[in-house]
Structures are given as C-alpha cells and as structure tokens.
Amino acid sequence: MADLPPSSLRLLLDEGAIAANWRTLSGLSGGAVAGAAVKANAYGLGVEFAVPALREAGCADFYVAHWGEAAKVAPLVKPTELSVLHGPLTDEHVAFAIATGVRPVINSLPQAKRWLDGGGGICDLMIDTGINRLGVAMADIAEPVLQELQIETLMSHLSSADEDSAANAAQLGLFRQASAKFSPRRRSLANSAGIALGADYAFDITRPGLSLYGGVPRPELAEAIQQVAFPQAAIMQLRKLAAGDRVGYNGEYTARRDMLAGIVSLGYADGFLRSWGARGALSSNGRMLPLLGKVSMDMVVVDLGAAPDLKEGDWLDVPYHLPDAARTSGLSQYELLTTLGKRYDRQSKPA
Ligand SMILES: *Cc1c(COP(=O)(O)O)cnc(C)c1O
C-alpha cells in the first residue's frame, strides 16, 4: 500500500510544555512528587507522546482508567509504574494484572476479595471520601478483607478541588481518618486542582491530569501552566458568497454582503462541536476568522474578511488555550481535550 498522505488536520504537541507542566506541578506538590493521569489516551493527546515526555521529565507513576489503556501504556513504562483506576471488575482483569505486574486500584469490597482470591499481590486502594464515585465507603474501611491487602498507594479523589468548597476540607479530614487505619507505602489525594489547595493536600504523591495537558482548573495555576496542544485545520476550498447566500446546515448564517469564505476541515469527530456556535472563530497569524453558521459534520465555514490572502491548503489555528476555549465553547477543559478524536496527525510543535 502507498504511504498514507498527510491529514488535513494536525495537532501540534509541545513536549517542552508538558515536561515543564509536570515539573511545575511536582514543585507545587510540597514534599510530594507528582504522578500523571494518562487515561483516555492522555486526555486525547496520545500516550505515545505524553508518557515518554513525562518519564523523561522524571515522572514514574502513571494512572489509566481501563485495562485496555493499561495494555497500551504498559510497553512505555515499567509495570510497577502503572495503576488501573477502575480496578479488577472481572477475574480476567486479575489475571492480566498478575501476568503483567500492572497494579490494580481496589475500589470496593468485592474487588478486594476478587484480587485476593486470584492471588493478589501489591495493589492500590481507593477510599471514597465524598465524591460517591469509585472507592471503598468510609463505613467499610474497618472490614477485615481490606487489612489483607498489600497497599502501595492509599488514595482518595476530590470532587470539588476546582472550587473554594467546604467539601475539600471535609474530604481531607476523612482521608486522614482513613489513612490511620492502613499502612500503605504512600498516600495520595490531590488531582491538578487539589495541588493548588496547598501542602496539606499533597501527602506523598499527587495525581495531576488536566494541568499536565495545559488545563487551568484554578486561577492559582493560570500563570504556571503552559498550553501543550495546538490543533490546526486546513482550508479545503475558497468560496465567494453573495449577499443573501446562506451557509451550512439549515442555512443558519446569511451573508449580508459579498464576502470571501473558507471551507475548513474541522468537525464534530475532531472535537469541534456546535456549541462553539456564533462566538467561535479560527485564526491565522492572530487574525480572527469568525465561524459562519453551524459546524456541519466534517466542516466549518469561516469569514476570510480579515485574511483575504489565504488560499486552499493553508493552515488555520483552532484557538485552544483551554480556559478561553472553555468560556467560548461552553465545554469543560476536560471535554475539549478528550474529544479531539483520531483524525489529527499528531506531531511535535516546532520550537
Ligand atoms: C482523572 C483522575 C485524576 C486526574 O484529575 P485531573 O482533575 O485531571 O487532574 C486523578 N485521580 C483520579 C482517581 C482520577 O480519576
């Protein structure tokens, strides 16, 4: 087969920025060191990019959600560096963990029993201190089966670290209470936003995800965190619009005068959802090119009034400074990253 020609979408990834973000977050973690949540294919950016860059920076603890993700990350790390957050849901998961040396996070009494019955070994333990998602309930922490576990990292997860909420101190208190019941090698509570809550939340290891990839969940991190992912989309066709012409699905935009438009390769499957709507714009060398009408499946149409020199094949920037993009699109910073999809050529950002 012929070599695959380049895509009309590319995602420029800044290795220096992800490494700097990890070092920053580790530095802000007090006496603790930072690990890295690399689930969901490193929040959409690609584990092949993120994991080696983070390891080179010094990161030695990685967290995925699914076992299929563990299989993809395992060749990039030492087995002892990888934990699976969803834990052993079946005996096959137990067998996989034992065969590979990848660590399961035990989230419930049935998971603890399944792990021990299957031969067990070193694991992590998640305590639910109020998010009511995965994790052993506080009411169950004295159960004898948990005392049989060999715990590497005892952890809990904050529900509201991106807000100044009373829930944060409450969860911290419960985590301390739970900590007293176990003798893990390490303790871990803070995600990206939790790191900004201060040294009390850091314990031995922090677990940032979002901020490694350029997300800013709290204003304290705004100056310190660098943008990592820079999507670009190519102009596929130029089109002259006459006054009265309507654009895209449902003809939502109507040209008020003669104008030049660019048809751009960017759509839902690339994470560009209709919620970008009327306020959204792409750009070229800082010149703003407003969206015209709805995102129409695999395409958007932009007003080239500010950049009439552009031609077919030229690349446009998708504005992906995450806090700004979240405000414009109404999507969360997590959604902006994890929905980027598979059609981008992921490549290093030139220095
Ligand atoms: C996703 C996740 C993280 C990372 O959270 P961010 O908010 O992205 O920093 C940490 N710990 C657990 C258990 C997670 O599920």
The ligand as a Gaussian input file, in Angstrom:
#p B3LYP/6-31G(d) Opt

LIG

0 1
 C       -8.644000      11.619000      36.403000
 C       -8.123000      11.421000      37.755000
 C       -7.094000      12.227000      38.230000
 C       -6.599000      13.460000      37.491000
 O       -7.524000      14.505000      37.684000
 P       -7.361000      15.954000      36.994000
 O       -8.521000      16.712000      37.514000
 O       -7.431000      15.743000      35.534000
 O       -6.046000      16.496000      37.424000
 C       -6.560000      11.907000      39.457000
 N       -7.039000      10.871000      40.184000
 C       -8.047000      10.090000      39.763000
 C       -8.528000       8.985000      40.612000
 C       -8.631000      10.352000      38.548000
 O       -9.661000       9.611000      38.128000

